Structures are given as structure tokens and as C-alpha cells.
Amino acid sequence: MSRFDVVVAPGVLADRRTAEEVFARALDRRGEQGTLLFPGSAAELEEALGKVAAAGEFGYLPADQADLGAQDLPGAPASVLRIDVHKRGADRSACVRRHIRGRGIDSLRFAVDAWHFHRAWPARHVSYGPDPDQHVEVRLPRGSGGGACPVAVLVHGGYWQSRWEVDLMDALAVDLAERGYVAWNLEYRRPDDHGWAATADDVAAGVAALATADPGAELDLDRVVLLGHSAGGQLVARLAADLAADPSAAVRPALTVSLAGVLDLDVADRRWLGEGSIPAALGGRRDELAEVYRSSSPVARLPIGLPVAVVCGLQDSLDLLDIGRSFAAAAVAAGDDVAVLEEAGNHFSVIDPEHAIWTSIAALVADRVPPGAGSPR
């Protein structure tokens, strides 16, 4: 039976209890097994790494901040989930399949999920540009050879910061693949490393790649739904407006879903949402970059011109709930086709297939974009 073992290098954590509690809860939630290993010396660390590397993919919290490719790990591991509780740049070493970084001690939970969903339903890697972040993780429905498949494009949030990555949408990707959609989980360059224009360009390019990529199944481009969470909600709504205004666009979503999206950047800036994440991402305040805010803020792009759905949990940030409601009302007034879904749930309930609100979201999506022949739900 597969298990997920994580080696914690000496000196990384001052006390192991919190880590053990977080790790145990994460494993239990996913029905998995594993162990946190705490070698006490350099010799014990080398022995532990060699042992877990021989067993398969493992997790590692290194004390050395250097990339793992430069650390000469024993056992020549082929696949490591690197975990850094502190903020640092991405480790692009060949042995690192996923780098969970800058998310504090909760990084252990994210690592368990990343391991679990990869084991349950491995994704295909499709590049749409030369940068490592310009890629899509594609999960195909079981038995997807019976005709063209509808596509669910997933765009993650994280206030446009690089420490939040595509793994945030793994659970939804697996769920949607089970429902019969090709799950197109899109990674993109974030503005803290590459600037705001690169982020918008990448989301557009990643969606446009649906028309040219070979993901291993035929895609039905008339049945495409965009689902963006939080910052991703802004990105997909802005893209929908761009696509609606472009007569040459190869892909036009049948539905664009904002999941707790930041749909009014002007208001979000004035209310200092995310402790200033909006001006940090866009490169300045709204009074300094009026045109950037206008072209990027979904509410300023109304009417969107394509069907949209605005989803928010009632226990989410009151400002996000208020912004979503204001956007929906303005979109209706502008003549857009708008669905609104509000139910019990917090900011992350809307991307949690185990939460009741996701059942309602999935039904809304299926009504507008019928699923293919995936596993019955």
C-alpha cells in the first residue's frame, strides 16, 4: 500500500507537535497513511532520505535553502514534494514534482493533498509557453474516447501571489473529471515575479491553447466553462469580456463562474483587501493606474457579453460578498445573462467538493454546460 512519508531536516521545526497534528488530520481526511520523520543528525537525515526515496515519492522539509538539485540527495530520488514553511523562490530541480512554499505549517496539509490527488488521478502536463509556470495540468475523464468532451478550465486564486499555485484546484479538477469534464487546471505567471501584463496574457494563452493543444482527448469547444476562485475569479471574468469582444477568438466560454471572485478592483483597492494585494499585483493604486484598473476590473468591463455566474459563500469575507452582489446587480442592469448562487460556506468551501455548496455549483455548471460520459456521481 502506498504511503506518504515526509522527512523533516534537523532544525527546521522547533517543536514537532503542531506539525504532527496537521499532518495526521490531513492524512485522515484523505484516507491515507504516512509518517513524519524527524532525524536528529546529518547521518540520520541521509539514512532517512535514502529509505524514503527507495519507496517512491516523498515529502521533504530541508534546512538548506538551496535547490534540491544542488543538494545531492541520497537515493537519487525521482520525485519529491519539497515543502518550505517559509517564503522562498520556486525550486525547479528535476526531482521536485511540486514545491509547496510560503504557506506556514499548513504547508503539510497542502503537501498531503498534492500527493493524494496526484496518486488518485494523475494529471498530464501541457505547456503553452516556455516559462515553467506556463502550463496546464489536464485530467481526462475515464473512458473519454466516446466523442468530444466538455472542458472545465480552472484558474486558481491566492491574491495573484506566486506562493499559491495550481494545486489549490486539484480537488475540483479530480471531481470535475469524475463528472465527465476535461479538467484544464491552468497555471500562470504571477505579477510578483513577472508583472501584471504577463498574468493576464498567460490566462488568455492558456485558454486559447484549448484550440491547438493535444491533451489526449477530443475537446468540445462549444462546451467550455471557466471557473476562477478568488483572484482567479477576476482573471476569468476579465478574460470572458476580452473573448466576447474578440470576433477572432477560437474559444468562447458557454459559462464563466466567479467563485468568491474579486470582481471590482477599484473597491477592493479602496477597502485594502488582502492587505494591499490589489495594488501590489497591478503595480500601483487605482488613481495611479486608471487604465490598468479599467481594463482589468470585471465590473468596469460590463456588459461582459457572455453568460456569467457569481458564487459566494455566506460566511466568506463580507467585502467579497458585497462586491459579488454589486457586480451581479450591475451585470443584470447591463443586460448580461447572470446566475447568482449564495449558500452557507466560507472562502474555500466553493472549491471543496466535500462541501454542500459545491454540489449546487456543479449542478449550475451542468445545467449550462452538460457533462460528458465520466463516472456517474
TIMI-141914 format. One record per residue (C-alpha): y, x, z; residue in three letters. Coordinates in steps of 0.02 Angstrom, whole numbers, padded with zeros to 5 digits, always signed. Layout:
YXZALA
...
REM end
This chain:
+00000+00000+00000MET
+00173+00066-00046SER
+00293+00105+00093ARG
+00472+00164+00104PHE
+00493+00315+00216ASP
+00665+00390+00249VAL
+00694+00567+00311VAL
+00849+00595+00417VAL
+00902+00777+00422ALA
+00939+00854+00592PRO
+01118+00824+00649GLY
+01159+00679+00533VAL
+01149+00543+00666LEU
+01198+00569+00848ALA
+01088+00426+00907ASP
+00940+00353+00814ARG
+00931+00181+00894ARG
+01055+00089+00782THR
+00978+00165+00627ALA
+00804+00113+00682GLU
+00862-00065+00718GLU
+00949-00083+00549VAL
+00802-00008+00456PHE
+00672-00115+00545ALA
+00768-00276+00512ARG
+00789-00232+00328ALA
+00604-00195+00305LEU
+00554-00354+00397ASP
+00668-00460+00289ARG
+00586-00395+00131ARG
+00408-00395+00200GLY
+00395-00207+00177GLU
+00335-00061+00280GLN
+00411+00109+00313GLY
+00465+00237+00440THR
+00623+00332+00484LEU
+00576+00513+00509LEU
+00684+00625+00620PHE
+00627+00806+00601PRO
+00703+00916+00735GLY
+00714+01083+00646SER
+00731+01157+00472ALA
+00545+01192+00466ALA
+00502+01014+00517GLU
+00626+00947+00388LEU
+00542+01044+00249GLU
+00372+00983+00305GLU
+00429+00801+00313ALA
+00511+00808+00141LEU
+00357+00885+00063GLY
+00247+00750+00139LYS
+00351+00600+00084VAL
+00383+00673-00089ALA
+00195+00681-00118ALA
+00180+00495-00078ALA
+00311+00431-00202GLY
+00492+00376-00197GLU
+00576+00403-00028PHE
+00745+00399+00056GLY
+00840+00549+00119TYR
+00994+00568+00229LEU
+01040+00751+00203PRO
+01152+00853+00315ALA
+01204+00964+00170ASP
+01336+00878+00063GLN
+01282+00972-00094ALA
+01193+00877-00231ASP
+01005+00869-00207LEU
+00977+00959-00372GLY
+01053+01113-00290ALA
+00955+01100-00128GLN
+00783+01149-00193ASP
+00690+01008-00104LEU
+00507+01043-00068PRO
+00376+00947-00164GLY
+00483+00937-00323ALA
+00520+00752-00293PRO
+00538+00645-00448ALA
+00629+00501-00365SER
+00741+00498-00212VAL
+00858+00368-00141LEU
+00997+00475-00072ARG
+01088+00397+00075ILE
+01256+00459+00138ASP
+01334+00356+00276VAL
+01500+00445+00244HIS
+01606+00437+00087LYS
+01568+00566-00047ARG
+01555+00578-00235GLY
+01404+00519-00331ALA
+01253+00635-00335ASP
+01196+00641-00516ARG
+01045+00753-00484SER
+00894+00712-00593ALA
+00788+00671-00441CYS
+00912+00542-00373VAL
+00872+00368-00437ARG
+01006+00285-00332ARG
+01140+00353-00218HIS
+01195+00238-00077ILE
+01356+00312-00011ARG
+01504+00273+00099GLY
+01434+00112+00172ARG
+01409+00171+00351GLY
+01247+00148+00447ILE
+01216-00013+00349ASP
+01176+00103+00203SER
+00997+00099+00268LEU
+00987-00088+00233ARG
+01054-00064+00057PHE
+00927+00075+00028ALA
+00782-00035+00082VAL
+00840-00171-00037ASP
+00864-00048-00180ALA
+00687+00016-00156TRP
+00612-00158-00133HIS
+00689-00239-00288PHE
+00650-00089-00397HIS
+00468-00099-00343ARG
+00461-00288-00363ALA
+00540-00294-00537TRP
+00589-00125-00614PRO
+00742-00126-00725ALA
+00765-00049-00896ARG
+00913+00068-00913HIS
+01028+00032-01063VAL
+01179+00144-01092SER
+01335+00078-01179TYR
+01438+00238-01161GLY
+01424+00423-01117PRO
+01476+00414-00934ASP
+01334+00389-00808PRO
+01420+00231-00746ASP
+01424+00155-00920GLN
+01255+00073-00912HIS
+01164-00090-00885VAL
+01007-00120-00782GLU
+00907-00250-00877VAL
+00769-00358-00805ARG
+00671-00462-00929LEU
+00584-00625-00888PRO
+00395-00619-00877ARG
+00320-00665-01044GLY
+00485-00656-01136SER
+00405-00646-01308GLY
+00418-00832-01345GLY
+00587-00833-01432GLY
+00766-00786-01393ALA
+00808-00778-01208CYS
+00967-00835-01122PRO
+01066-00698-01037VAL
+01143-00689-00863ALA
+01272-00549-00856VAL
+01304-00491-00678LEU
+01462-00397-00629VAL
+01467-00333-00451HIS
+01615-00325-00335GLY
+01669-00208-00197GLY
+01858-00213-00222TYR
+01838-00103-00376TRP
+01784+00048-00271GLN
+01653+00173-00329SER
+01551+00169-00169ARG
+01497-00008-00214TRP
+01377-00008-00359GLU
+01264-00113-00467VAL
+01131-00126-00331ASP
+01236-00261-00247LEU
+01170-00383-00379MET
+00987-00329-00378ASP
+00930-00483-00282ALA
+01016-00601-00405LEU
+00951-00502-00553ALA
+00771-00524-00495VAL
+00798-00708-00455ASP
+00876-00744-00625LEU
+00738-00650-00716ALA
+00613-00758-00623GLU
+00707-00912-00684ARG
+00692-00858-00865GLY
+00854-00765-00899TYR
+00876-00588-00958VAL
+00970-00515-00810ALA
+01104-00398-00880TRP
+01165-00308-00723ASN
+01318-00214-00780LEU
+01385-00053-00705GLU
+01558+00008-00749TYR
+01679+00148-00710ARG
+01787+00104-00561ARG
+01975+00135-00554PRO
+01971+00250-00402ASP
+01885+00380-00512ASP
+01935+00330-00688HIS
+02087+00215-00686GLY
+02109+00028-00711TRP
+02101+00027-00901ALA
+01929+00109-00900ALA
+01863-00029-00787THR
+01922-00171-00899ALA
+01864-00079-01055ASP
+01691-00049-00984ASP
+01658-00229-00935VAL
+01708-00283-01110ALA
+01599-00148-01189ALA
+01451-00187-01077GLY
+01455-00370-01129VAL
+01485-00329-01313ALA
+01330-00219-01307ALA
+01226-00379-01297LEU
+01251-00394-01485ALA
+01189-00219-01528THR
+01076-00155-01389ALA
+00886-00161-01392ASP
+00836-00216-01216PRO
+00657-00257-01265GLY
+00680-00443-01295ALA
+00772-00555-01417GLU
+00935-00618-01341LEU
+01010-00790-01369ASP
+01195-00751-01382LEU
+01237-00936-01381ASP
+01167-00946-01204ARG
+01261-00813-01108VAL
+01329-00840-00933VAL
+01445-00716-00846LEU
+01431-00708-00657LEU
+01554-00598-00563GLY
+01561-00577-00375HIS
+01723-00542-00281SER
+01814-00409-00382ALA
+01685-00445-00516GLY
+01748-00624-00521GLY
+01917-00560-00577GLN
+01835-00449-00707LEU
+01730-00586-00788VAL
+01868-00716-00787ALA
+01990-00594-00867ARG
+01856-00548-00996LEU
+01823-00731-01036ALA
+02008-00753-01076ALA
+02004-00599-01187ASP
+01849-00659-01279LEU
+01918-00834-01304ALA
+02074-00759-01385ALA
+01975-00641-01499ASP
+01909-00726-01657PRO
+01800-00574-01696SER
+01710-00571-01527ALA
+01522-00557-01550ALA
+01486-00635-01380VAL
+01570-00790-01309ARG
+01501-00845-01141PRO
+01445-01025-01127ALA
+01497-01016-00944LEU
+01593-00892-00835THR
+01560-00904-00649VAL
+01676-00832-00517SER
+01577-00803-00358LEU
+01711-00785-00223ALA
+01820-00702-00354GLY
+01993-00627-00336VAL
+02073-00743-00464LEU
+02258-00717-00426ASP
+02306-00534-00414LEU
+02488-00572-00379ASP
+02447-00675-00224VAL
+02309-00552-00174ALA
+02435-00410-00181ASP
+02566-00504-00082ARG
+02438-00550+00051ARG
+02372-00370+00054TRP
+02191-00423+00026LEU
+02064-00288+00056GLY
+02195-00183+00146GLU
+02287-00146-00014GLY
+02138-00137-00131SER
+02231-00226-00270ILE
+02374-00101-00294PRO
+02251+00041-00263ALA
+02145-00021-00408ALA
+02284-00068-00529LEU
+02390+00084-00491GLY
+02539+00001-00406GLY
+02617-00158-00337ARG
+02649-00313-00441ARG
+02837-00279-00454ASP
+02800-00105-00522GLU
+02666-00155-00649LEU
+02711-00331-00702ALA
+02623-00324-00871GLU
+02463-00248-00800VAL
+02455-00386-00670TYR
+02491-00520-00800ARG
+02355-00463-00918SER
+02229-00436-00778SER
+02256-00584-00663SER
+02147-00733-00715PRO
+02273-00863-00658VAL
+02406-00783-00769ALA
+02288-00798-00918ARG
+02266-00987-00910LEU
+02205-01078-01004PRO
+02051-00968-01010ILE
+01988-01064-01162GLY
+01804-01060-01114LEU
+01708-01155-00978PRO
+01726-01082-00803VAL
+01653-01117-00632ALA
+01739-01073-00469VAL
+01619-01047-00324VAL
+01662-01004-00145CYS
+01577-01016+00024GLY
+01671-01119+00152LEU
+01654-00980+00282GLN
+01724-00847+00164ASP
+01898-00773+00181SER
+02023-00915+00191LEU
+02133-00823+00067ASP
+01993-00810-00062LEU
+01952-00994-00035LEU
+02135-01039-00057ASP
+02154-00930-00212ILE
+01998-01006-00289GLY
+02059-01183-00259ARG
+02232-01145-00329SER
+02156-01064-00483PHE
+02039-01211-00514ALA
+02181-01337-00500ALA
+02291-01236-00617ALA
+02148-01214-00741ALA
+02115-01402-00746VAL
+02301-01434-00771ALA
+02299-01309-00915ALA
+02157-01403-00999GLY
+02010-01290-00959ASP
+01833-01353-00929ASP
+01815-01313-00743VAL
+01674-01340-00618ALA
+01705-01312-00433VAL
+01569-01278-00305LEU
+01605-01258-00120GLU
+01468-01260+00012GLU
+01428-01179+00178ALA
+01416-00991+00163GLY
+01509-00828+00182ASN
+01569-00699+00056HIS
+01394-00633+00022PHE
+01298-00797+00030SER
+01346-00830-00151VAL
+01243-00679-00208ILE
+01097-00708-00088ASP
+00951-00801-00169PRO
+00886-00845+00005GLU
+01043-00944+00046HIS
+01058-01130+00007ALA
+01220-01109-00090ILE
+01131-01003-00220TRP
+01013-01148-00257THR
+01166-01252-00302SER
+01242-01110-00405ILE
+01080-01086-00501ALA
+01072-01272-00538ALA
+01251-01270-00601LEU
+01211-01123-00715VAL
+01050-01203-00779ALA
+01145-01363-00822ASP
+01266-01267-00934ARG
+01152-01125-00990VAL
+00971-01185-00989PRO
+00847-01051-00935PRO
+00706-00985-01041GLY
+00521-00977-01008ALA
+00521-00874-00849GLY
+00415-00904-00696SER
+00438-01081-00628PRO
+00548-01099-00474ARG
REM end
